[in-house]
Amino acid sequence: MTSPLTDGGAASQASQVDATQQSSQEAANSKQPAAANGGGTATSFKSLAELHEKAPEVYNGILTSVGMGMCREQNEANARIKKANREYSS
């Protein structure tokens, strides 16, 4: 029996492996903190009260994001219940 891969197919497969390894390495590099990549600053907060005092815009943004996420999850749950009620009533 002959192999479905020819020499050209093996070379193509090897280049795909190289591309996968390269993209994995790039992904690992992008996960490094901004300071390690030469930009940004690192700031830590011990409590939300401290964050609210030092960076009220960030604090408000975080609370808004959390609140919007909670509303989205509640809307999705309501939609599932509404769908189940329609299916049960039919």
CORNORNOR-V206066 format. One record per residue. N is the residue number from 1. RES is the residue in three letters. OMEGA is omega in radians with two decimals (999 if undefined). Layout:
N:RES:OMEGA
N:RES:OMEGA
This chain:
1:MET:3.11
2:THR:3.14
3:SER:3.12
4:PRO:3.11
5:LEU:3.03
6:THR:3.10
7:ASP:3.11
8:GLY:3.13
9:GLY:3.12
10:ALA:3.11
11:ALA:3.12
12:SER:3.13
13:GLN:3.12
14:ALA:3.13
15:SER:3.08
16:GLN:3.11
17:VAL:3.11
18:ASP:3.14
19:ALA:3.12
20:THR:3.11
21:GLN:-3.13
22:GLN:-3.13
23:SER:3.07
24:SER:3.12
25:GLN:3.11
26:GLU:3.12
27:ALA:3.13
28:ALA:3.12
29:ASN:-3.10
30:SER:3.14
31:LYS:3.13
32:GLN:3.11
33:PRO:-3.11
34:ALA:-3.13
35:ALA:3.14
36:ALA:3.13
37:ASN:3.08
38:GLY:-3.14
39:GLY:3.08
40:GLY:3.09
41:THR:3.12
42:ALA:3.10
43:THR:3.10
44:SER:3.14
45:PHE:-3.12
46:LYS:-3.14
47:SER:3.09
48:LEU:3.11
49:ALA:3.11
50:GLU:3.08
51:LEU:-3.14
52:HIS:3.13
53:GLU:-3.02
54:LYS:-3.08
55:ALA:-3.08
56:PRO:3.13
57:GLU:3.13
58:VAL:3.12
59:TYR:3.14
60:ASN:3.10
61:GLY:3.12
62:ILE:3.14
63:LEU:3.10
64:THR:3.14
65:SER:3.13
66:VAL:3.14
67:GLY:3.12
68:MET:3.09
69:GLY:3.12
70:MET:3.11
71:CYS:3.13
72:ARG:3.14
73:GLU:3.12
74:GLN:3.10
75:ASN:3.10
76:GLU:3.11
77:ALA:3.11
78:ASN:3.12
79:ALA:3.10
80:ARG:3.14
81:ILE:3.13
82:LYS:3.11
83:LYS:-3.14
84:ALA:3.11
85:ASN:3.10
86:ARG:-3.14
87:GLU:-3.14
88:TYR:-3.10
89:SER:-3.06
90:SER:999
